[in-house]
């Protein structure tokens, strides 16, 4: 895919009356641009049972309106915890970029005064849901043979991911 220019744009919580037509969305490309696993020396020397993972997420989106494209970046950071919810020294970070073609992108644009444009939150939630679900499978596969083997990220509400202010996840 040729290099394309994208304009950064946050997905807004506003909605217009357009429903999502999933047949008009195409996932064109997936790129894992950050994959970092770290097990502390203390954990490696004395591994403990993992009870659960604390998961943080953040998103970043940009659009190429002329080509009807969206670049959606998903950032995930998680840390293993024991039964007392204490960190075990087992951490991971992922950054995954998704490129979508949206045939009817103009239907989801909310034009404001001047040249300001917002994107309907229903589109953002849909793209986030598809991206997160796909990322779950990618991460599950990539974790095999590591201390994270068998980790399955939780099922989440995509609207919570897209609207959360997650400053701890470094982009």
N, C-alpha and C positions, 0 to 999 in steps of 0.2 A: 504494500500500500504506500503510495506516495505521501510525502510529508504535507500535511494540511495545517492551515492556521485555524486555531480555535480561540474563541472569545470566552474567557472565564465568566460564568454566570451562575449564581446560586439558584437552586430550586426554591420557589416561594411557597408559602402555605396557602396562597390564594388559588381558587379553582374557577375555571369557566364551566360552561355546560357541556363540554366535549367529553365523551366517554372514550376510554382507551380501546383502540382497535389493534389488538395484538398481532394481527396479520400484517400490519404496516410497519412492524418493528423487525429489524434484522441485526443480529449480533455479528459484526464483521471481524473483530480481532480481540484477542486477549493477550495481555503482556504482564508477566510477573516482573516487576521492576525492583522489588525489595523482598528478600526472604532471609530472615536472620533467626537462627535458633541459638540459644545460649543456656548451657547448664553450668551452674557455678561449681567450683571445685568441691565445695562442701556437699553439694548434691551428688556429684559424681563419686565422691568417696563414701557416702552413706545415703543411697537413694531411699526415699520415703514414698509411701503410697500417696497417689494424687487423688484428692477428693473431688475437686472441681477446678475450673479455670475462671479467673476474673478476666472479662473480655471488654476491651474498649474499642470503639469504632469512630471513624471520621470519613467524610466523603468530600469530593471536590468534583465539580462538573464544569464543562465548557462546551460551547457550541460553534459549529460552522453552519450558519443559517443558509448560505448559498448552496452548499452541498447536502443540507438536511442531515447533518451528522452531530452526534453527541459523544464527547469523551467523558467517561465517568470513572473516577478513581476511588477505590475503596481502600482504606487503611485499617488494619487490624493489629491489635496488640493484646497479647494475653499472657497471663502468669499463672503457674500452677499453685494451688493452695492445698493445705492439709485439712484435716477435719476441724481444726480450730480456726480455719480461715487465715492461716499464716502463710506468707509466701515461702515457697520451697527453694527458690533460686533456679527455677526453670522457666525461661521466658522465650517468647517468640514474637516476631513482628513481620507482617506481610504488607506489601503494597501491590495492588493489582489494578491494571488499567483495562477498561473495556471500551471498545468503539462500536457505536450503534449507528445504523442508518434508520431514520424515522421518516417514512414516505410522506406522512401528513404532519410534519413538524409544525407548520404554520398554524394548524388548528389548536395547538397547545400554547401558543404565544399570547401573552396578555400585554397589549401595548399601553404604555402609560404616557403621561405628558412628555413632550419633547421626543427624544429618541430612545427613552428608557423602555426596556422590554423585560418582562418577567415570564417565567415558564410555569405552567400549570403544575401544581404539586402532584396531581394524579400521575403525570408522566414521570416525575422524579421518583415517586414511590414505586412505580412499576419497574423502572430501570434499576433502582436500588435493590428491589426484591430479586430480580433476575440475576443481578451482579453478585449479591450476597450468597444466594443459593449456589451459583456456579463456583464462587470462591470456597464454599464449604467443601465441595468435592475436590477441588484443586489442593486445598490444604490437607485434607484427609489423605490423599494419595502421596503428597510430598512428605508427610510426617512418618510414613512407614519406615521402619528401621532406625528410628531415632527414639529418644526418651519420650517423645510425644506420640509414639505409635498408638493408634486407636482413638486419638482425639477427634471428636466430632463437635464442631461448633454448634451452639444452640440454635434452634429455630427462633427467629425474632420477628418483630413487627417492623417492616421496612420504614414505616412512617416515623418510628422512633429513632431510627438510624439517621434518616435524612434531616430531621429537625433538631437532633441533639447537638449541643455545643461541647465537643470533645477536644479540649485543648491539650490533653495529655498525650494524645497520639500525634507523634511528630510526622508531618507530611514530608 
